[in-house]
């Protein structure tokens, strides 16, 4: 581990994903038995879950189950194993997902907006060895780690870190205007529990000039709004 000096850390992270409701399959069938059969058939059509990950809640193993996009993601090259992205704060996790929903809207000229849709925001504990790109010696190359569209440096770093046995990389969010803290798991072994400790349902509405999140609760009026002006340069760079 000459290149890296990882430290043991523990933290909770938030992740935002599209809500998965069984009601979406219920509308296709007439009975609960038919729905159960349909759910099983759908499950069989998906990539298999690796044996060591089968004890995990599906929200935790899903990012390790599917291949990445052809270009990969910030810390996952196209031929790399799965990774799990999380954020220190709910706001940051919402900014990350909100950005990509907004990009979807930009790629749909016929749409003026994406109407409010339910999203799942959940918290889960992590424990493992980590490096932190916000600290020396990595901080000196901050521009490489935070580039809006060129992920090559991050992917190369993650590949070397994985080979060195590093389980997590701490970094700053590029999509959150406040640059909140994030973590990417390179190994499912860094989950400190087999299931999330908290689930929330949020409604996400996407417009060309803003992205709005509202907690779906009568007891809490939490909401986040992101001005998309800050993201426009990122989108243009990725389309170039």
Rosetta blueprint (number, residue, H / E / L):
1 X L
2 X L
3 X L
4 X L
5 X L
6 X L
7 X E
8 X E
9 X E
10 X E
11 X E
12 X E
13 X E
14 X E
15 X E
16 X E
17 X E
18 X E
19 X L
20 X L
21 X L
22 X L
23 X H
24 X H
25 X H
26 X H
27 X L
28 X L
29 X L
30 X L
31 X L
32 X H
33 X H
34 X H
35 X H
36 X H
37 X H
38 X H
39 X H
40 X H
41 X H
42 X H
43 X H
44 X H
45 X L
46 X L
47 X L
48 X L
49 X L
50 X L
51 X H
52 X H
53 X H
54 X L
55 X L
56 X L
57 X L
58 X H
59 X H
60 X H
61 X H
62 X H
63 X H
64 X H
65 X H
66 X L
67 X L
68 X L
69 X L
70 X L
71 X L
72 X L
73 X E
74 X L
75 X L
76 X E
77 X L
78 X L
79 X L
80 X L
81 X L
82 X L
83 X L
84 X E
85 X E
86 X E
87 X E
88 X L
89 X L
90 X H
91 X H
92 X H
93 X H
94 X H
95 X H
96 X H
97 X H
98 X H
99 X H
100 X H
101 X H
102 X H
103 X H
104 X H
105 X H
106 X H
107 X L
108 X L
109 X L
110 X L
111 X L
112 X L
113 X E
114 X E
115 X E
116 X E
117 X E
118 X E
119 X E
120 X E
121 X E
122 X E
123 X E
124 X E
125 X E
126 X E
127 X E
128 X E
129 X E
130 X E
131 X E
132 X E
133 X L
134 X L
135 X L
136 X L
137 X L
138 X H
139 X H
140 X H
141 X H
142 X H
143 X H
144 X H
145 X H
146 X L
147 X L
148 X L
149 X L
150 X L
151 X L
152 X H
153 X H
154 X H
155 X H
156 X H
157 X H
158 X H
159 X H
160 X H
161 X H
162 X H
163 X H
164 X L
165 X L
166 X L
167 X L
168 X E
169 X E
170 X E
171 X E
172 X E
173 X L
174 X L
175 X L
176 X L
177 X L
178 X L
179 X L
180 X L
181 X E
182 X E
183 X E
184 X E
185 X E
186 X L
187 X L
188 X H
189 X H
190 X H
191 X E
192 X L
193 X L
194 X L
195 X L
196 X L
197 X L
198 X E
199 X E
200 X E
201 X E
202 X E
203 X E
204 X E
205 X E
206 X E
207 X E
208 X L
209 X L
210 X E
211 X E
212 X E
213 X E
214 X E
215 X E
216 X L
217 X L
218 X L
219 X L
220 X L
221 X L
222 X L
223 X E
224 X E
225 X E
226 X E
227 X E
228 X L
229 X H
230 X H
231 X H
232 X H
233 X H
234 X H
235 X H
236 X H
237 X H
238 X H
239 X H
240 X L
